[in-house]
Amino acid sequence: MKKLWIVLLSLFLLTGCGQKPETPVPPSDPSPTQQEPNEPPANTEPETPARAEHVDLTFFVEGEEEALPATLYVGDGYSLYIPDEDWDGPEQSTENGVPTDTWVSAFNSDVALSVSRYGDMTVTEARDAFAQSSGYEFEDLMGGSPGDLLTGTNEKGEYLSFFVAAGGGADSYAVSWRYPAEAAEGFGARLPTIAETFLAS
């Protein structure tokens, strides 16, 4: 009986040894859709579109439409389109700690456009500081919003118009243009169009 058990046990072991051992299956690679992309996080801030280097500015003078080529000028915290012809500058100056860029007409030296930067002043403070230092009288200074367009005159009958805009940081900018009364029809129409291209960055 003992021999029979030994034979059966041997057969059992031989039969088991003949089977192939199970090969472990390696874990499958995650599908590409499951992998985390190695891309930087998306920028949530809206991008400011770049301004074209050259444009045509359209003016309406005495009922006639005219277009002039202009080039983008990039200043300290702002940009502005200046017509390619007939404007000299910018002349850079500082008065009472206020840096100013000024373009003067090549046709008439009494005609100019300026951008003044008021460091860390609010729009209201910059408006009041500009008006007081200009030497012009502004009847409507106390009315309207701080960024509204204001026009004043001096004792010679010359005009000065300006508006104040807030910059991207703490600065405010006064954009101003002056012209004598006899130049009001031409330059009085062209200068506001140029000034409206001002953009604080």
ROSE-4610 file (N, C-alpha, C; in Angstrom, 1 decimal, always signed):
// ROSE-4610
residu = [M/M/M/K/K/K/K/K/K/L/L/L/W/W/W/I/I/I/V/V/V/L/L/L/L/L/L/S/S/S/L/L/L/F/F/F/L/L/L/L/L/L/T/T/T/G/G/G/C/C/C/G/G/G/Q/Q/Q/K/K/K/P/P/P/E/E/E/T/T/T/P/P/P/V/V/V/P/P/P/P/P/P/S/S/S/D/D/D/P/P/P/S/S/S/P/P/P/T/T/T/Q/Q/Q/Q/Q/Q/E/E/E/P/P/P/N/N/N/E/E/E/P/P/P/P/P/P/A/A/A/N/N/N/T/T/T/E/E/E/P/P/P/E/E/E/T/T/T/P/P/P/A/A/A/R/R/R/A/A/A/E/E/E/H/H/H/V/V/V/D/D/D/L/L/L/T/T/T/F/F/F/F/F/F/V/V/V/E/E/E/G/G/G/E/E/E/E/E/E/E/E/E/A/A/A/L/L/L/P/P/P/A/A/A/T/T/T/L/L/L/Y/Y/Y/V/V/V/G/G/G/D/D/D/G/G/G/Y/Y/Y/S/S/S/L/L/L/Y/Y/Y/I/I/I/P/P/P/D/D/D/E/E/E/D/D/D/W/W/W/D/D/D/G/G/G/P/P/P/E/E/E/Q/Q/Q/S/S/S/T/T/T/E/E/E/N/N/N/G/G/G/V/V/V/P/P/P/T/T/T/D/D/D/T/T/T/W/W/W/V/V/V/S/S/S/A/A/A/F/F/F/N/N/N/S/S/S/D/D/D/V/V/V/A/A/A/L/L/L/S/S/S/V/V/V/S/S/S/R/R/R/Y/Y/Y/G/G/G/D/D/D/M/M/M/T/T/T/V/V/V/T/T/T/E/E/E/A/A/A/R/R/R/D/D/D/A/A/A/F/F/F/A/A/A/Q/Q/Q/S/S/S/S/S/S/G/G/G/Y/Y/Y/E/E/E/F/F/F/E/E/E/D/D/D/L/L/L/M/M/M/G/G/G/G/G/G/S/S/S/P/P/P/G/G/G/D/D/D/L/L/L/L/L/L/T/T/T/G/G/G/T/T/T/N/N/N/E/E/E/K/K/K/G/G/G/E/E/E/Y/Y/Y/L/L/L/S/S/S/F/F/F/F/F/F/V/V/V/A/A/A/A/A/A/G/G/G/G/G/G/G/G/G/A/A/A/D/D/D/S/S/S/Y/Y/Y/A/A/A/V/V/V/S/S/S/W/W/W/R/R/R/Y/Y/Y/P/P/P/A/A/A/E/E/E/A/A/A/A/A/A/E/E/E/G/G/G/F/F/F/G/G/G/A/A/A/R/R/R/L/L/L/P/P/P/T/T/T/I/I/I/A/A/A/E/E/E/T/T/T/F/F/F/L/L/L/A/A/A/S/S/S]
num = [1/1/1/2/2/2/3/3/3/4/4/4/5/5/5/6/6/6/7/7/7/8/8/8/9/9/9/10/10/10/11/11/11/12/12/12/13/13/13/14/14/14/15/15/15/16/16/16/17/17/17/18/18/18/19/19/19/20/20/20/21/21/21/22/22/22/23/23/23/24/24/24/25/25/25/26/26/26/27/27/27/28/28/28/29/29/29/30/30/30/31/31/31/32/32/32/33/33/33/34/34/34/35/35/35/36/36/36/37/37/37/38/38/38/39/39/39/40/40/40/41/41/41/42/42/42/43/43/43/44/44/44/45/45/45/46/46/46/47/47/47/48/48/48/49/49/49/50/50/50/51/51/51/52/52/52/53/53/53/54/54/54/55/55/55/56/56/56/57/57/57/58/58/58/59/59/59/60/60/60/61/61/61/62/62/62/63/63/63/64/64/64/65/65/65/66/66/66/67/67/67/68/68/68/69/69/69/70/70/70/71/71/71/72/72/72/73/73/73/74/74/74/75/75/75/76/76/76/77/77/77/78/78/78/79/79/79/80/80/80/81/81/81/82/82/82/83/83/83/84/84/84/85/85/85/86/86/86/87/87/87/88/88/88/89/89/89/90/90/90/91/91/91/92/92/92/93/93/93/94/94/94/95/95/95/96/96/96/97/97/97/98/98/98/99/99/99/100/100/100/101/101/101/102/102/102/103/103/103/104/104/104/105/105/105/106/106/106/107/107/107/108/108/108/109/109/109/110/110/110/111/111/111/112/112/112/113/113/113/114/114/114/115/115/115/116/116/116/117/117/117/118/118/118/119/119/119/120/120/120/121/121/121/122/122/122/123/123/123/124/124/124/125/125/125/126/126/126/127/127/127/128/128/128/129/129/129/130/130/130/131/131/131/132/132/132/133/133/133/134/134/134/135/135/135/136/136/136/137/137/137/138/138/138/139/139/139/140/140/140/141/141/141/142/142/142/143/143/143/144/144/144/145/145/145/146/146/146/147/147/147/148/148/148/149/149/149/150/150/150/151/151/151/152/152/152/153/153/153/154/154/154/155/155/155/156/156/156/157/157/157/158/158/158/159/159/159/160/160/160/161/161/161/162/162/162/163/163/163/164/164/164/165/165/165/166/166/166/167/167/167/168/168/168/169/169/169/170/170/170/171/171/171/172/172/172/173/173/173/174/174/174/175/175/175/176/176/176/177/177/177/178/178/178/179/179/179/180/180/180/181/181/181/182/182/182/183/183/183/184/184/184/185/185/185/186/186/186/187/187/187/188/188/188/189/189/189/190/190/190/191/191/191/192/192/192/193/193/193/194/194/194/195/195/195/196/196/196/197/197/197/198/198/198/199/199/199/200/200/200/201/201/201]
x = [+0.8/+0.0/+0.9/+1.9/+2.8/+3.4/+3.7/+4.3/+3.3/+2.0/+1.0/+0.9/+1.0/+0.9/+2.1/+3.3/+4.5/+4.3/+3.8/+3.6/+2.6/+1.5/+0.5/+1.1/+1.8/+2.4/+3.4/+4.2/+5.1/+4.5/+3.4/+2.6/+2.0/+1.5/+0.9/+2.0/+3.1/+4.2/+4.7/+4.8/+5.3/+4.3/+3.0/+2.0/+2.0/+2.1/+2.1/+3.4/+4.5/+5.7/+5.7/+4.9/+4.8/+4.1/+3.3/+2.6/+3.5/+3.2/+4.0/+3.6/+4.5/+4.2/+3.5/+2.6/+1.9/+2.9/+3.0/+3.9/+3.1/+3.7/+3.0/+2.9/+1.7/+1.4/+1.8/+2.7/+3.1/+1.9/+1.9/+0.7/+0.8/-0.4/-0.4/-0.1/+0.6/+0.9/-0.4/-0.5/-1.7/-1.9/-3.1/-3.3/-3.0/-2.6/-2.2/-3.2/-4.5/-5.5/-5.5/-4.9/-4.9/-3.7/-2.7/-1.4/-1.7/-1.0/-1.1/-0.2/-0.7/+0.2/+1.3/+2.4/+3.5/+3.5/+2.3/+2.2/+2.1/+2.6/+2.5/+1.0/+0.6/-0.8/-1.2/-2.4/-2.9/-2.9/-2.5/-2.5/-3.9/-4.3/-5.7/-5.9/-4.8/-4.9/-5.1/-6.0/-6.2/-5.0/-4.6/-3.4/-3.8/-3.0/-3.3/-2.8/-3.7/-3.2/-2.2/-1.2/-0.1/-0.7/-0.2/-0.6/+0.2/-0.4/+0.3/+1.3/+2.4/+3.5/+3.1/+2.3/+1.9/+0.4/-0.2/-1.7/-1.9/-3.1/-3.5/-4.5/-4.3/-5.2/-6.2/-7.5/-8.4/-8.9/-8.8/-9.3/-10.4/-11.3/-12.3/-12.0/-11.5/-11.2/-12.0/-12.8/-13.7/-14.6/-15.1/-16.0/-15.4/-14.0/-13.3/-12.6/-12.6/-11.9/-10.5/-9.5/-8.1/-7.5/-6.6/-5.9/-4.4/-3.8/-2.3/-1.7/-0.6/+0.1/+0.7/+0.7/+1.2/+2.0/+2.9/+3.8/+3.6/+3.6/+3.4/+4.6/+4.4/+5.5/+5.2/+6.2/+6.1/+6.9/+6.2/+6.8/+6.9/+7.0/+7.2/+5.8/+5.4/+4.1/+2.9/+3.2/+2.1/+2.5/+1.5/+1.8/+0.8/+1.2/+0.5/+0.9/-0.1/+0.3/+0.5/+1.7/+2.1/+2.2/+1.5/+1.6/+3.1/+3.4/+4.8/+5.3/+4.5/+5.0/+4.5/+5.4/+5.0/+5.0/+5.5/+5.6/+7.0/+7.6/+8.9/+8.8/+9.7/+9.8/+9.9/+9.7/+9.3/+10.4/+10.1/+11.0/+10.7/+11.7/+11.5/+11.9/+11.0/+11.3/+10.7/+11.1/+10.5/+10.3/+9.1/+8.7/+8.0/+8.4/+7.8/+7.8/+8.8/+8.9/+8.0/+7.4/+6.5/+7.2/+7.6/+8.2/+7.1/+7.5/+6.6/+7.3/+6.6/+7.0/+6.1/+6.8/+6.0/+6.4/+5.4/+5.6/+5.1/+5.9/+5.5/+5.3/+4.3/+4.0/+5.2/+5.6/+6.6/+6.1/+4.7/+4.1/+3.9/+3.6/+3.3/+3.8/+4.8/+5.5/+4.6/+3.4/+2.5/+1.5/+1.7/+0.8/+1.6/+1.1/+1.9/+0.9/+1.4/+0.7/+1.7/+1.2/+2.1/+1.5/+2.3/+1.9/+2.7/+2.1/+2.7/+2.4/+3.4/+3.2/+3.2/+2.1/+2.0/+2.1/+3.3/+3.6/+2.7/+2.1/+1.3/+0.2/-0.3/-1.4/-2.7/-3.8/-5.1/-5.4/-6.4/-6.8/-7.3/-8.0/-8.5/-7.3/-6.4/-5.2/-4.4/-4.2/-3.4/-4.2/-5.5/-6.3/-6.1/-6.2/-6.1/-4.7/-3.7/-2.3/-2.0/-2.4/-2.2/-2.9/-4.1/-4.9/-4.2/-3.8/-3.2/-1.9/-1.1/+0.2/+0.2/-0.9/-0.9/-1.0/-1.5/-1.7/-3.0/-3.8/-5.0/-6.2/-7.3/-8.5/-9.5/-9.9/-10.9/-12.2/-13.2/-14.5/-15.1/-15.0/-15.7/-14.9/-13.8/-12.9/-13.6/-14.6/-15.2/-16.4/-16.8/-17.9/-17.4/-18.3/-18.0/-17.1/-16.7/-15.8/-14.4/-13.5/-12.1/-11.4/-11.8/-11.2/-11.8/-12.8/-13.4/-12.5/-12.8/-12.0/-12.4/-11.3/-11.6/-10.8/-11.4/-10.7/-10.7/-9.5/-9.4/-8.7/-8.7/-8.0/-7.1/-6.2/-5.3/-5.6/-4.9/-5.1/-4.9/-4.1/-3.8/-4.9/-5.8/-6.9/-6.5/-5.4/-5.0/-5.7/-5.9/-6.6/-5.7/-6.1/-5.4/-6.5/-6.5/-7.4/-6.6/-7.3/-6.6/-7.6/-7.1/-7.8/-6.8/-7.2/-6.4/-6.8/-5.8/-6.1/-5.3/-5.8/-5.1/-4.2/-3.0/-2.1/-2.3/-1.5/-1.6/-1.1/-0.2/+0.2/-0.5/+0.3/-0.3/-0.3/+0.4/+0.5/-0.7/-0.9/-1.9/-1.2/-1.8/-1.2/-2.2/-1.6/-2.4/-2.0/-2.9/-2.7/-3.3/-2.4/-2.9/-2.4/-3.1/-2.7/-3.2/-2.3/-2.5/-2.4/-3.2/-3.2/-3.8/-3.3/-3.9/-5.2/-6.0/-7.4/-7.4/-6.5/-6.5/-6.2/-5.7/-5.4/-6.5/-7.6/-8.6/-9.3/-9.5/-10.3/-9.5/-8.2/-7.4/-6.8/-6.0/-5.4/-6.4/-7.4/-8.5/-9.2/-9.2/-9.8/-8.8/-7.5/-6.6/-6.0/-5.8/-5.1/-6.0/-7.3/-8.0/-8.0/-7.9/-7.8/-6.5/-5.4/-4.1/-4.1/-4.7/-4.7/-5.5/-6.6/-7.4/-6.7/-5.6/-4.9/-4.0/-4.0/-3.2/-3.7/-2.8/-3.2/-2.1/-2.6/-1.7/-1.5/-0.3/+0.0/+0.1]
y = [-1.2/+0.0/+1.2/+1.1/+2.2/+2.5/+1.5/+1.7/+2.4/+2.0/+2.6/+4.1/+4.5/+5.9/+6.7/+6.0/+6.7/+6.8/+5.8/+5.9/+7.0/+7.1/+8.1/+9.5/+9.6/+10.9/+11.3/+10.4/+10.7/+11.1/+10.4/+10.7/+12.1/+12.4/+13.7/+14.8/+14.6/+15.6/+15.8/+14.6/+14.7/+15.5/+15.2/+15.9/+17.4/+17.8/+19.2/+19.9/+19.2/+19.8/+20.0/+19.3/+19.4/+20.7/+21.3/+22.5/+23.7/+24.6/+25.8/+26.7/+27.3/+28.3/+29.5/+30.1/+31.3/+32.4/+33.1/+34.3/+35.5/+36.2/+37.4/+38.4/+39.0/+40.0/+41.3/+42.0/+43.4/+44.3/+45.2/+46.2/+47.0/+47.1/+47.8/+49.3/+49.9/+51.3/+52.1/+53.2/+54.0/+54.5/+54.6/+55.1/+56.6/+57.1/+58.5/+59.5/+59.1/+60.0/+60.1/+59.1/+59.1/+59.8/+60.0/+60.6/+62.1/+62.7/+64.1/+64.8/+65.8/+66.5/+67.3/+67.4/+68.2/+69.6/+70.2/+71.6/+72.5/+73.8/+74.8/+75.1/+75.6/+75.9/+77.1/+77.1/+78.1/+79.5/+80.5/+81.9/+82.4/+82.7/+83.1/+84.6/+85.4/+86.8/+87.1/+88.0/+88.3/+89.0/+88.6/+89.2/+90.5/+91.6/+92.8/+92.7/+92.9/+92.7/+93.8/+93.3/+94.3/+95.3/+96.5/+97.6/+97.5/+97.8/+97.8/+99.0/+98.7/+99.8/+101.0/+100.7/+101.8/+101.7/+102.8/+102.9/+104.2/+104.3/+105.6/+106.2/+107.5/+108.2/+109.0/+108.9/+109.6/+110.9/+112.0/+113.3/+113.9/+114.7/+115.4/+116.9/+117.5/+118.9/+119.7/+120.7/+121.5/+120.6/+119.5/+118.7/+117.7/+117.8/+116.9/+115.8/+114.6/+113.5/+113.4/+113.3/+113.1/+112.0/+111.2/+110.1/+110.4/+110.2/+110.4/+109.2/+108.7/+107.6/+108.0/+107.2/+107.5/+106.2/+106.5/+105.5/+105.5/+104.3/+104.1/+104.6/+105.5/+105.9/+105.2/+104.5/+103.9/+104.7/+105.3/+106.1/+105.3/+106.1/+105.5/+105.1/+103.9/+103.4/+103.7/+104.2/+104.5/+104.4/+104.4/+104.4/+105.4/+105.8/+106.9/+106.9/+107.2/+107.3/+108.7/+109.0/+110.3/+110.3/+111.3/+111.3/+111.4/+110.7/+110.6/+111.9/+112.8/+114.1/+115.2/+116.2/+117.5/+117.6/+116.6/+116.6/+116.4/+117.3/+117.1/+116.7/+115.8/+115.4/+113.9/+113.4/+114.2/+114.9/+116.1/+116.8/+116.4/+116.0/+115.5/+116.6/+116.8/+117.9/+117.4/+118.0/+117.8/+119.1/+119.3/+120.5/+120.1/+120.6/+120.3/+118.8/+118.1/+116.6/+115.8/+116.5/+115.8/+115.6/+114.4/+114.2/+114.3/+115.0/+115.3/+115.1/+114.4/+114.3/+115.2/+116.0/+117.0/+116.9/+116.9/+117.0/+118.4/+119.0/+120.4/+120.3/+121.0/+121.0/+121.7/+121.1/+121.7/+122.9/+123.0/+124.1/+125.3/+125.1/+126.2/+125.8/+126.5/+126.2/+126.5/+127.1/+127.4/+126.2/+125.2/+124.0/+122.8/+122.2/+121.1/+120.1/+118.9/+117.8/+117.3/+117.0/+116.6/+115.4/+114.6/+113.6/+113.8/+114.0/+114.2/+113.1/+112.6/+111.4/+111.9/+111.7/+112.1/+110.8/+110.7/+109.5/+109.4/+108.2/+107.8/+108.8/+109.6/+110.5/+109.8/+110.1/+109.7/+110.5/+110.1/+110.9/+112.3/+112.4/+113.7/+114.6/+114.0/+114.8/+115.3/+114.4/+114.8/+115.8/+115.7/+116.7/+118.1/+118.1/+119.4/+120.0/+119.1/+119.6/+120.1/+119.4/+119.9/+121.2/+121.3/+122.6/+123.8/+123.6/+124.7/+125.1/+124.2/+124.5/+125.0/+124.9/+125.2/+126.7/+127.5/+128.9/+129.2/+128.2/+128.4/+128.4/+129.0/+128.9/+127.9/+127.0/+126.0/+126.2/+126.7/+127.0/+125.8/+124.6/+123.4/+122.5/+123.0/+122.1/+121.3/+121.9/+121.2/+120.3/+120.4/+119.6/+118.3/+117.4/+116.1/+115.2/+114.2/+113.2/+113.6/+113.1/+113.5/+113.2/+112.2/+111.9/+112.6/+113.5/+114.2/+115.1/+115.4/+116.3/+117.7/+118.5/+119.9/+120.8/+122.0/+123.0/+124.3/+125.0/+126.3/+127.2/+128.5/+129.6/+130.4/+131.1/+132.0/+133.4/+134.4/+135.8/+136.1/+135.3/+135.5/+134.9/+134.2/+133.6/+132.3/+131.7/+130.4/+129.3/+128.2/+127.1/+126.0/+125.4/+124.2/+123.2/+122.0/+120.9/+119.8/+119.1/+117.9/+116.9/+115.7/+114.7/+113.9/+113.3/+112.5/+111.1/+110.2/+108.7/+108.0/+106.9/+106.1/+105.2/+105.0/+104.0/+102.6/+101.7/+100.3/+100.2/+101.0/+101.0/+102.1/+102.8/+103.9/+105.2/+105.3/+106.6/+107.0/+108.4/+108.9/+109.8/+109.9/+110.7/+111.8/+113.0/+114.1/+114.2/+114.0/+114.2/+115.5/+116.4/+117.8/+118.2/+119.2/+119.8/+121.3/+122.1/+123.5/+124.1/+125.1/+125.7/+127.1/+128.0/+129.4/+129.4/+130.4/+130.5/+130.4/+131.0/+131.0/+129.6/+128.7/+127.3/+126.3/+126.9/+126.0/+125.1/+125.6/+124.8/+123.5/+123.7/+122.6/+121.7/+122.4/+121.6/+121.3/+122.1/+121.8/+120.5/+120.2/+118.9/+117.7/+118.0/+116.9/+116.5/+117.4/+117.1/+116.1/+116.3/+115.4/+113.9/+113.8/+112.5/+111.8/+112.6/+112.0/+111.7/+112.6/+112.3/+111.1/+110.8/+109.7/+108.3/+108.3/+107.1/+106.7/+107.6/+107.4/+106.1/+105.3/+104.1/+103.9/+103.9/+103.6/+102.1/+101.7/+100.2/+99.8]
z = [+0.0/+0.0/+0.0/+0.7/+0.8/-0.5/-1.3/-2.7/-3.6/-3.4/-4.2/-4.0/-2.8/-2.5/-3.0/-3.0/-3.5/-5.0/-5.7/-7.2/-7.5/-6.8/-7.1/-6.8/-5.8/-5.4/-6.5/-7.0/-8.0/-9.3/-9.7/-10.9/-10.8/-9.6/-9.4/-9.5/-8.9/-9.0/-10.4/-11.2/-12.5/-13.4/-13.2/-14.0/-13.7/-12.4/-12.1/-12.6/-12.6/-13.1/-14.6/-15.3/-16.8/-17.2/-16.3/-16.7/-16.7/-17.7/-17.7/-16.6/-15.9/-14.9/-15.5/-14.8/-15.4/-15.4/-16.5/-16.6/-16.2/-15.3/-14.8/-16.0/-16.1/-17.2/-16.7/-17.4/-16.9/-17.0/-16.1/-16.1/-17.4/-18.0/-19.3/-19.1/-20.1/-20.0/-20.1/-19.4/-19.5/-20.9/-21.3/-22.7/-22.7/-23.9/-24.0/-23.5/-23.6/-23.1/-21.6/-20.9/-19.4/-18.9/-19.7/-19.2/-19.0/-18.0/-17.8/-18.8/-19.5/-20.4/-19.7/-20.3/-19.7/-20.2/-20.4/-20.9/-19.7/-19.9/-18.8/-18.7/-17.5/-17.3/-18.3/-18.7/-19.6/-18.9/-19.7/-19.1/-19.1/-17.9/-17.7/-17.9/-18.0/-18.2/-19.7/-20.1/-21.5/-22.1/-23.3/-23.9/-24.6/-24.4/-25.1/-26.5/-27.5/-28.9/-29.2/-29.9/-30.3/-31.3/-31.2/-32.1/-33.4/-34.5/-35.8/-35.8/-36.4/-36.4/-37.3/-38.4/-39.3/-39.5/-39.5/-39.8/-40.7/-41.2/-41.8/-40.9/-40.5/-39.7/-40.6/-40.3/-41.1/-40.4/-41.1/-40.5/-41.4/-40.7/-41.4/-41.2/-42.3/-42.2/-43.1/-42.6/-43.4/-44.3/-43.8/-44.5/-45.4/-45.6/-46.5/-45.7/-46.2/-45.6/-46.1/-45.2/-45.6/-44.8/-45.4/-44.6/-44.7/-43.5/-43.5/-42.9/-43.4/-42.8/-41.5/-40.5/-39.2/-38.7/-37.8/-37.2/-35.7/-35.1/-33.7/-32.9/-32.0/-31.1/-29.7/-29.1/-27.8/-26.8/-25.9/-24.8/-23.5/-22.4/-21.1/-20.6/-20.8/-20.4/-21.3/-22.5/-23.4/-24.8/-25.7/-27.2/-27.8/-29.0/-29.7/-31.2/-32.1/-33.5/-33.9/-34.5/-34.9/-36.5/-37.2/-38.6/-39.1/-40.2/-40.6/-41.1/-41.6/-42.1/-41.2/-41.2/-40.6/-39.1/-38.4/-37.0/-36.5/-35.7/-35.2/-33.8/-33.4/-32.0/-31.9/-30.6/-29.5/-28.8/-28.4/-27.5/-26.1/-25.3/-23.9/-22.9/-22.0/-20.9/-19.6/-18.5/-17.2/-16.5/-16.1/-15.4/-14.1/-13.0/-11.7/-11.5/-11.9/-11.8/-12.7/-13.7/-14.6/-16.0/-16.3/-17.7/-18.8/-19.9/-21.0/-22.3/-23.2/-24.6/-25.4/-26.3/-27.1/-28.6/-29.4/-30.9/-31.3/-32.2/-32.7/-34.2/-34.7/-36.1/-36.8/-37.9/-38.8/-39.5/-39.7/-40.4/-39.4/-38.2/-37.3/-35.9/-35.4/-34.1/-32.9/-33.1/-32.0/-31.8/-32.7/-32.6/-32.1/-31.1/-30.4/-29.8/-29.6/-28.9/-27.9/-26.7/-25.6/-24.8/-24.2/-23.3/-22.0/-20.9/-19.6/-18.7/-18.0/-17.1/-15.6/-14.9/-13.5/-12.7/-12.1/-11.3/-10.1/-9.9/-8.8/-8.4/-9.3/-9.1/-9.6/-9.0/-9.5/-10.7/-11.5/-12.7/-12.2/-11.1/-10.7/-10.3/-9.5/-9.1/-10.3/-11.3/-12.5/-13.3/-13.4/-14.1/-13.5/-12.1/-11.4/-11.5/-11.4/-11.4/-12.8/-13.9/-15.2/-15.5/-15.1/-15.4/-14.7/-13.4/-12.7/-13.2/-13.7/-14.2/-15.7/-16.4/-17.8/-18.1/-17.2/-17.5/-18.4/-18.6/-19.4/-18.4/-18.8/-18.0/-18.6/-17.7/-18.0/-17.3/-18.0/-17.3/-16.8/-17.5/-17.1/-16.3/-15.6/-14.9/-13.8/-13.1/-12.0/-12.5/-13.7/-14.2/-14.9/-15.0/-15.7/-15.0/-15.6/-15.0/-15.2/-14.3/-14.4/-15.7/-16.5/-17.7/-18.9/-18.7/-19.8/-20.5/-21.8/-22.6/-22.1/-21.9/-21.4/-22.4/-22.7/-23.5/-22.8/-22.8/-22.2/-23.2/-22.8/-23.5/-22.6/-23.3/-22.5/-22.9/-22.4/-22.7/-24.2/-24.9/-26.3/-27.2/-26.6/-27.4/-28.0/-27.5/-27.9/-27.2/-27.8/-27.3/-26.7/-25.7/-25.1/-24.7/-25.3/-25.0/-24.3/-23.4/-22.8/-22.2/-22.0/-21.2/-20.4/-19.4/-18.5/-18.6/-18.7/-18.8/-17.7/-17.2/-16.2/-16.9/-16.3/-16.9/-16.3/-16.8/-16.3/-14.9/-14.4/-13.0/-12.2/-11.4/-10.6/-11.3/-12.5/-13.1/-13.9/-14.0/-14.9/-15.9/-17.1/-18.2/-18.6/-18.9/-19.5/-20.9/-21.8/-23.3/-23.7/-24.2/-24.4/-25.8/-26.3/-27.6/-27.6/-28.2/-28.2/-29.6/-29.9/-31.2/-31.1/-32.0/-32.0/-32.7/-32.4/-32.9/-34.4/-35.1/-36.6/-37.2/-36.4/-36.8/-36.4/-35.8/-35.2/-36.3/-37.5/-38.5/-38.9/-39.1/-39.5/-38.4/-37.5/-36.4/-35.3/-35.2/-34.2/-34.5/-35.8/-36.3/-36.2/-36.6/-36.7/-35.3/-34.5/-33.2/-32.3/-32.2/-31.4/-31.9/-33.2/-33.9/-33.5/-33.5/-33.1/-31.7/-30.8/-29.4/-29.0/-29.8/-29.5/-29.7/-30.4/-30.6/-29.4/-28.4/-27.1/-26.4/-26.0/-25.2/-24.1/-22.9/-21.8/-21.6/-21.3/-21.2/-19.8]
